[in-house]
Amino acid sequence: MSNPSFISFSGVSKSYDGAQYVVDGLNLDVRKGEFLSLLGPSGSGKTTTLMMLAGFESPTHGEIRLDGRRLDDKPPHQRDIGMVFQNYALFPHLTIAENVAFPLSVRHVSRAEQKTRVKRALEMIELPHLANRRPAQLSGGQQQRVALARALVFEPSVVLMDEPLGALDKHLRETMQYEIMRLHRELSLTVVYVTHDQAEALTMSDRVAVFSDGRIQQVATPSELYENAQNAFVANFVGENNGLTGRVVNAGEDWATLALSDGSVIRGRCEPGLRAGDEAMLALRPERAHIPSAEGAHVDEHSNVVRARVEELVYCGDHHRVHLALGSRDSFVVKVPNTQRHALPSPGSTIEIAWRHDDCKILAMSVPRSAPTLHVSTPPSPSLITTAPAGAN
């Protein structure tokens, strides 16, 4: 087996009231050295999944294994897992060096070894000059780096991150994304990363598991998720999507034809199981559609063509967003690159929009299950995050 499972969830479910499941029948494998993101809206089960892996929550059913060893019956301090939270959870009364050293001290590592490892960890995050400062004297990005160093200093098998960049501004968040990616690559870390930010998950991950309503909807590489969503939820949640709805006219194993509300008939890729008469959604990314008249482009037999009314033009720097109305009920967006080659249509005009058959997908409409019980977990105290052995001071 070329990629054996390093972390394994087998039939894992979690209920807080015995009636509804926050996580329901989870089966998930993580490879050693992989960067896996758990992506989903609030209440979808991603953070509860992370907390069960860390040991701060216990599964109601199923089992979790790490490197073949059963994990779900072990306390947090016996799991060899580092944890990074959104709120940093640094000790305010300790220096940066003392914060980073804490996981080592509770593991009874010698002072000489602590000093060596802390120095190496602070150099890794490029903050050795701040070793004697207190957390309050650091910026948010610097505090997050320190939290990352503390999670890595005892060389854990796995590093878990729960929305670690959510409190940072856009520029700093992007900087920290590349910092985490660099450390993952250089240290060959196994990372399980929770986020609700689609762009963050697509940028950083080897694979992404998309959660909704306590279940995984799809696990795939970022490009596979974006280009080949398996259901309507994934298509709408990951990136921007023109989710036009209609009825399936005919369907095969790989291709289907959809009649839209305005009478237009389009062709696209599909998943097996779609049948004529089904209500379905067209998944089409705004950058895949184009305006042939503006580009002087030729539309061939492999393209879908619809007529739509221009409602609004929005300038976005490197591109324009053309907002259109298709019939009386459907809206549509096309991204037009901001180059001199593209002439923009006028608001109020009716134009043709085209896209290739293989650039869109026709997906069955998902039937939502009842919402799971939402449980807001309070992050453990810093002493728990370091997974100190019982009785440690």
Protein Blocks (a to p, Z undefined) as FASTA:
>chain_A
ZZdcfbdcehiacdfklmacfbghiacdddehiacdddddehilmmmmmmmmnopaccfb
dcddeehiafklpcfklnopacddfklopafkbcfklmmmmmmmmnopafklmmmmmmmm
mmmnopmmmmmpcfklpcfklmmmmmmmmmmmnopabdcdehkllmpcfklmmmmmmmmm
mmmmmnopacddddfbfklmmmmpmbdcddeehiafbdcdfklmmmmcfbfklmmmnocd
dddddddfbdcfkbccdddfkopacdddddehiaghiacdddddfklpccfklnopacdf
kbccdddddfbdcdehjaccddddehjlbccdddddddfklccddehiacdddddfklpc
cdddddddddddddddddddfklmnopaehiZZ
